[in-house]
Amino acid sequence: MTSEKSPLSDSLDDDDYPAYTMGRAAEMLGTTPAFLRALGEARLITPLRSSGGHRRFSRYQLRVAARARELVDSGTPVEAACRIIVLEDQLEEALQLNEEMRRGHEKP
């Protein structure tokens, strides 16, 4: 057996690979397709489309949708939940950049 990865295993390991159908994604999250469509309309997630035009979701998108569902389940409106998630992502990126810059300025 070779240690080289096949394109299939690359797809299975890729968090951005659109592997899940609308129905399967909704089932996994315990929500409805309408909820996922609402997240798309709010531009929180943008599912890719299959050649037949069906929405396909990645694992990363499902994690984002799960976070949105947590917020909505606790009483936050969908639009506000989407904004909170965007701000959380921006904060995380800023903290990572800050840490990288701090490490770059440390003296050996």
C-alpha positions as CSV (number, residue, x, y, z in Angstrom):
1,M,0.0,0.0,0.0
2,T,1.4,3.4,-0.9
3,S,1.5,6.4,1.4
4,E,0.4,8.8,-1.4
5,K,-3.1,10.3,-0.9
6,S,-5.7,9.8,-3.6
7,P,-8.0,12.6,-4.8
8,L,-10.8,10.8,-2.9
9,S,-8.9,10.8,0.4
10,D,-8.0,14.5,-0.2
11,S,-11.7,15.3,-0.5
12,L,-12.6,13.3,2.6
13,D,-10.0,15.2,4.6
14,D,-11.0,18.6,3.2
15,D,-13.2,20.7,5.5
16,D,-14.3,22.8,2.6
17,Y,-15.3,19.9,0.3
18,P,-19.1,20.2,-0.3
19,A,-20.0,16.7,0.7
20,Y,-23.4,17.0,2.3
21,T,-26.8,17.5,0.6
22,M,-29.3,20.0,2.0
23,G,-31.4,17.1,3.6
24,R,-28.4,15.4,5.1
25,A,-27.0,18.7,6.5
26,A,-30.3,19.6,8.1
27,E,-30.6,16.1,9.6
28,M,-27.1,16.3,11.0
29,L,-27.8,19.7,12.6
30,G,-31.3,18.7,13.8
31,T,-32.8,21.6,11.9
32,T,-34.8,22.3,8.7
33,P,-33.7,23.0,5.2
34,A,-35.4,26.4,5.6
35,F,-33.0,27.3,8.4
36,L,-30.0,26.5,6.2
37,R,-31.6,28.6,3.4
38,A,-32.0,31.5,5.8
39,L,-28.3,31.3,6.7
40,G,-27.5,31.4,2.9
41,E,-29.8,34.4,2.4
42,A,-28.1,36.1,5.3
43,R,-24.8,35.3,3.5
44,L,-23.3,33.5,6.5
45,I,-22.7,30.4,4.4
46,T,-22.8,30.0,0.7
47,P,-23.3,26.4,-0.3
48,L,-21.9,25.2,-3.6
49,R,-24.2,23.8,-6.1
50,S,-24.1,20.4,-7.7
51,S,-24.3,20.0,-11.5
52,G,-28.1,19.5,-11.0
53,G,-28.3,22.8,-9.0
54,H,-28.7,21.2,-5.5
55,R,-27.1,22.9,-2.5
56,R,-24.1,21.1,-1.1
57,F,-22.5,21.9,2.3
58,S,-19.0,21.4,3.7
59,R,-18.0,20.3,7.2
60,Y,-16.8,23.9,7.8
61,Q,-20.2,25.3,6.8
62,L,-21.9,22.8,9.0
63,R,-19.9,23.9,12.0
64,V,-20.8,27.5,11.2
65,A,-24.5,26.6,10.9
66,A,-24.3,24.6,14.2
67,R,-23.0,27.7,15.9
68,A,-25.8,29.8,14.4
69,R,-28.3,27.2,15.6
70,E,-26.9,27.5,19.1
71,L,-27.4,31.2,19.1
72,V,-30.9,31.0,17.6
73,D,-31.9,28.3,20.0
74,S,-30.9,30.6,22.9
75,G,-33.2,33.3,21.5
76,T,-31.0,35.3,19.1
77,P,-32.7,36.3,15.8
78,V,-31.1,34.7,12.8
79,E,-29.7,38.0,11.4
80,A,-28.1,38.9,14.7
81,A,-26.7,35.3,15.1
82,C,-25.1,35.6,11.7
83,R,-23.5,39.0,12.6
84,I,-22.2,37.6,15.9
85,I,-20.5,34.7,14.1
86,V,-18.9,37.0,11.5
87,L,-17.6,39.2,14.4
88,E,-16.3,36.1,16.2
89,D,-14.4,35.0,13.1
90,Q,-13.0,38.5,12.6
91,L,-11.8,38.6,16.2
92,E,-10.2,35.2,16.0
93,E,-8.3,36.3,12.8
94,A,-7.2,39.5,14.5
95,L,-6.0,37.6,17.6
96,Q,-4.0,35.1,15.4
97,L,-2.5,38.0,13.4
98,N,-1.6,39.8,16.6
99,E,0.1,36.7,17.9
100,E,2.0,36.2,14.7
101,M,3.2,39.8,14.8
102,R,4.2,39.5,18.4
103,R,6.3,36.4,17.7
104,G,7.9,38.1,14.7
105,H,9.0,41.0,16.9
106,E,10.4,38.9,19.8
107,K,14.2,39.0,20.1
108,P,15.9,35.6,19.9
